[in-house]
Amino acid sequence: MSLQWCIAAGFLYSEIFFVLFLLVPIISPTRWKEIFNSRLIKSVRPKANVFFNFVIVCLIILLLDATRDMIKYSDSETKSTLGKPKEIFVNIEAVKEFRSQRNLYITGMSLFLMFVIRRLVVLLTTTADLIEDLDLTERDNKSLKNELTTVLEAKLRLAKMVPEEQTERPEILKGELSDKEGQVRSRSKTRVKKEE
């Protein structure tokens, strides 16, 4: 195995390890988002796109080279042996064809895993954003529910009041009620605007 194919195989093994590491269920998407937004990753991020494109170009070149070799060695049966015994020649050609196929599979899988890794990172950060939005929405719903129950309790108290007690107290309750209703409506409007 030449140096370029050793590097390609090492790159494939590191990609497989990284994909398995990204899929570990112990590490939550929010933790991954914190890792991806760390200072170290932020300092590398501007150059990451250039590195990604460079690796893609290198892998495509290796893929084309492996395809060329595979085509070359698969058509070798038509060549003459010229002094070599036929069995040795066939074995050597079969080994070369096997190596070219192995190199093709290594580079093809490395190229495929590059796109898988990129997509996994995007999906993990999107999932973390959705989890944060869900938590925020749940908190808003709880506060709106509490305010709605206070408004309903105030309405019930106002409805239960006897007509002879209609002095200042019902007017105060009506004022509180209208204030609470206004707050609930304004919060629900801002929440709808945020969701849009």
TORTORNU-247689 format. One record per residue (C-alpha): x, y, z. Coordinates in steps of 0.25 Angstrom, whole numbers. Layout:
N
<east=X&north=Y&up=Z>
...
This chain:
196
<east=0&north=0&up=0>
<east=6&north=13&up=-4>
<east=7&north=25&up=4>
<east=-5&north=32&up=-2>
<east=-14&north=20&up=0>
<east=-9&north=19&up=15>
<east=-13&north=33&up=17>
<east=-27&north=31&up=10>
<east=-29&north=19&up=19>
<east=-25&north=26&up=31>
<east=-34&north=37&up=28>
<east=-46&north=27&up=26>
<east=-43&north=21&up=39>
<east=-43&north=35&up=46>
<east=-56&north=38&up=39>
<east=-63&north=25&up=44>
<east=-58&north=28&up=58>
<east=-63&north=42&up=58>
<east=-77&north=38&up=52>
<east=-78&north=28&up=63>
<east=-74&north=38&up=73>
<east=-85&north=48&up=68>
<east=-95&north=37&up=70>
<east=-92&north=34&up=84>
<east=-105&north=36&up=91>
<east=-99&north=40&up=104>
<east=-95&north=54&up=99>
<east=-107&north=62&up=96>
<east=-109&north=71&up=84>
<east=-109&north=84&up=93>
<east=-95&north=79&up=98>
<east=-91&north=77&up=84>
<east=-95&north=91&up=81>
<east=-87&north=97&up=92>
<east=-75&north=89&up=87>
<east=-77&north=94&up=73>
<east=-78&north=108&up=78>
<east=-66&north=108&up=87>
<east=-55&north=117&up=85>
<east=-46&north=107&up=78>
<east=-56&north=103&up=68>
<east=-60&north=117&up=65>
<east=-45&north=121&up=62>
<east=-44&north=109&up=52>
<east=-58&north=111&up=46>
<east=-54&north=121&up=35>
<east=-43&north=112&up=30>
<east=-52&north=99&up=31>
<east=-59&north=101&up=18>
<east=-46&north=103&up=11>
<east=-41&north=90&up=17>
<east=-54&north=83&up=14>
<east=-53&north=87&up=-1>
<east=-38&north=83&up=-1>
<east=-41&north=69&up=4>
<east=-53&north=67&up=-5>
<east=-44&north=71&up=-17>
<east=-33&north=61&up=-12>
<east=-42&north=50&up=-10>
<east=-48&north=52&up=-24>
<east=-35&north=51&up=-30>
<east=-31&north=39&up=-22>
<east=-45&north=33&up=-26>
<east=-42&north=36&up=-41>
<east=-28&north=29&up=-40>
<east=-34&north=17&up=-33>
<east=-45&north=16&up=-44>
<east=-34&north=17&up=-55>
<east=-26&north=6&up=-49>
<east=-38&north=-3&up=-47>
<east=-41&north=-1&up=-61>
<east=-27&north=-4&up=-66>
<east=-25&north=-16&up=-58>
<east=-39&north=-22&up=-61>
<east=-35&north=-22&up=-76>
<east=-22&north=-29&up=-74>
<east=-27&north=-42&up=-78>
<east=-25&north=-39&up=-93>
<east=-10&north=-36&up=-91>
<east=1&north=-46&up=-94>
<east=10&north=-52&up=-83>
<east=23&north=-52&up=-91>
<east=31&north=-62&up=-84>
<east=24&north=-62&up=-71>
<east=16&north=-74&up=-67>
<east=1&north=-72&up=-69>
<east=-2&north=-75&up=-54>
<east=7&north=-65&up=-48>
<east=3&north=-54&up=-58>
<east=-12&north=-56&up=-55>
<east=-9&north=-56&up=-40>
<east=-1&north=-43&up=-41>
<east=-12&north=-37&up=-49>
<east=-23&north=-42&up=-39>
<east=-15&north=-36&up=-27>
<east=-14&north=-22&up=-35>
<east=-28&north=-22&up=-38>
<east=-32&north=-25&up=-24>
<east=-23&north=-14&up=-19>
<east=-29&north=-4&up=-29>
<east=-43&north=-8&up=-24>
<east=-40&north=-7&up=-10>
<east=-34&north=7&up=-12>
<east=-47&north=11&up=-20>
<east=-55&north=6&up=-8>
<east=-47&north=14&up=2>
<east=-47&north=27&up=-5>
<east=-62&north=25&up=-9>
<east=-66&north=23&up=6>
<east=-57&north=34&up=11>
<east=-64&north=44&up=1>
<east=-78&north=39&up=5>
<east=-74&north=40&up=20>
<east=-69&north=55&up=18>
<east=-84&north=58&up=14>
<east=-90&north=50&up=25>
<east=-81&north=57&up=36>
<east=-85&north=71&up=30>
<east=-100&north=67&up=31>
<east=-99&north=61&up=45>
<east=-93&north=74&up=50>
<east=-104&north=82&up=44>
<east=-115&north=73&up=49>
<east=-109&north=73&up=63>
<east=-108&north=88&up=64>
<east=-122&north=89&up=58>
<east=-127&north=79&up=68>
<east=-121&north=87&up=79>
<east=-127&north=100&up=75>
<east=-141&north=93&up=74>
<east=-139&north=88&up=88>
<east=-136&north=102&up=93>
<east=-148&north=107&up=86>
<east=-157&north=96&up=92>
<east=-152&north=99&up=106>
<east=-155&north=114&up=104>
<east=-169&north=111&up=99>
<east=-172&north=102&up=111>
<east=-168&north=113&up=120>
<east=-176&north=123&up=113>
<east=-188&north=113&up=113>
<east=-187&north=111&up=128>
<east=-186&north=126&up=131>
<east=-198&north=129&up=122>
<east=-206&north=117&up=128>
<east=-203&north=124&up=142>
<east=-208&north=137&up=137>
<east=-220&north=131&up=131>
<east=-224&north=124&up=143>
<east=-223&north=137&up=151>
<east=-231&north=144&up=141>
<east=-242&north=133&up=142>
<east=-242&north=134&up=157>
<east=-244&north=149&up=157>
<east=-255&north=147&up=147>
<east=-262&north=136&up=156>
<east=-260&north=145&up=168>
<east=-266&north=157&up=161>
<east=-278&north=148&up=156>
<east=-281&north=143&up=170>
<east=-281&north=157&up=176>
<east=-295&north=160&up=182>
<east=-302&north=172&up=175>
<east=-302&north=180&up=189>
<east=-287&north=179&up=190>
<east=-285&north=187&up=177>
<east=-277&north=198&up=183>
<east=-262&north=201&up=180>
<east=-258&north=187&up=181>
<east=-264&north=182&up=168>
<east=-258&north=194&up=160>
<east=-244&north=190&up=166>
<east=-246&north=175&up=161>
<east=-251&north=180&up=148>
<east=-238&north=188&up=146>
<east=-229&north=177&up=150>
<east=-236&north=168&up=141>
<east=-235&north=177&up=129>
<east=-220&north=179&up=132>
<east=-218&north=164&up=133>
<east=-226&north=161&up=120>
<east=-217&north=172&up=113>
<east=-204&north=165&up=118>
<east=-209&north=152&up=113>
<east=-213&north=157&up=100>
<east=-200&north=164&up=98>
<east=-192&north=152&up=102>
<east=-199&north=143&up=92>
<east=-198&north=153&up=81>
<east=-183&north=154&up=83>
<east=-182&north=139&up=84>
<east=-189&north=137&up=71>
<east=-180&north=148&up=64>
<east=-168&north=140&up=70>
<east=-173&north=127&up=64>
<east=-175&north=133&up=50>
